[in-house]
Amino acid sequence: MNPREFDPLHLDVAALAKAGARLDGHWPMAALARIAASAAAGAELTAAVQWSARGESRAVRGEAPQVWLHLSATAELPLECQRCLEPVVTALEVERSFRFVHGEESAAALDADSEDDVLALTRSLDLRELLEDELLLALPLVPRHVVCPAPLEPILIDFEAAAQKETLEPAAWESRCKKDLEPLLREAIYLQCALGRQESLLGERSWNLLGELFRSPERFQRAIETRAEV
C-alpha cells in the first residue's frame, strides 16, 4: 500500500506494519487543542508539530508477527516561565514505540507485565490524538528560562507603608496579608519542587494554596510528589 493511502487520523496500524511504511507530516500547534491550552496566555502558536510514524511487522519464532508503531515528533511551545511569568519557548521531543495486540484486555495485561508500551489494535487509530498524549507527557513540570529576559522583581518590604492590624477592617487585613505573602509562597513551591514536600508552616501553607498561586498547579504537585518519592 502506498504511504499516501494511509490516513493518519484513521490509521490502519496492522496494514502500516505489514507494508513497513512510513508517514511524515506536520500539524499546526493550534490543531492540538490540549497542547495549545498549555501555552502561555496570549502567546502566538505559529510553529507546527513535525512528526513521523513507521510501521513494523516484527517476526517472532513460533508466534504471529508482532505489530509495532514507531512514533517521533518535535515541536516548540511557548510556556509560562514559573519564575518571571513570561513566555519561554520550550522544545518538546517524542520518541516512542508501541506494540499493538488484539483486544483491550490483552493489551492491558501485557502493558502491565512488560516494559513495552502496549495498545489495543485498531483499524482506525487517531495518530494525532496519540501524538498529543505523548507531547503532553513531554511537557516540563516547571518550565523556566535558564536566564530570565528581565530582572526578577525583588521582594520589597516597605516599612513606611506598613499598617497595624488594628487600623484595618478584617477583610482588608486578610487581603493585604495574602498579597504580601504570595511571592514568598511561590518561592516555597519552587524549593519544594527541588527538595520535596517540606513540613513547615510556609511549606504547608504554600502547598494548600497551590491552586491559587499558579495557573497550572498540577505540574508543581507532580514535581513535588516525585521528589518526595526519591
C-alpha positions, 0 to 999 in steps of 0.5 A: 500500500502506498504511504499516501493511502494511509490516513493518519487520523484513521490509521490502519496500524496492522496494514502500516506494519505489514507494508513497513511504511512510513508517514511524515507530516506536520500539524499546526500547534493550534490543531492540538487543542490540549497542547495549545491550552498549555501555552502561555496566555496570549502567546502566538502558536505559529510553529507546527508539530513535525512528526513521523510514524513507521510501521513494523511487522516484527517476526517472532519464532513460533508466534504471529508477527508482532505489530509495532508503531514507531512514533517521533515528533518535535515541536516548540511551545511557548510556556509560562516561565514559573519564575518571571511569568513570561513566555519561554519557548520550550522544545518538546521531543517524542520518541516512542514505540508501541506494540499493538495486540488484539483486544483491550484486555490483552493489551492491558495485561501485557502493558502491565507485565512488560516494559513495552508500551502496549495498545489495543489494535485498531483499524482506525487509530487517531495518530494525532490524538496519540501524538498529543498524549505523548507531547503532553507527557513531554511537557516540563513540570516547571518550565523556566528560562535558564536566564530570565529576559528581565530582572526578577522583581525583588521582594520589597518590604516597605516599612513606611507603608506598613499598617497595624492590624488594628487600623484595618477592617478584617477583610482588608487585613486578610487581603493585604496579608495574602498579597504580601505573602504570595511571592514568598509562597511561590518561592516555597513551591519552587524549593519544594519542587527541588527538595520535596514536600517540606513540613513547615508552616510556609511549606504547608501553607504554600502547598494548600494554596497551590491552586491559587498561586499558579495557573497550572498547579498540577505540574508543581504537585507532580514535581513535588510528589516525585521528589518526595518519592526519591 
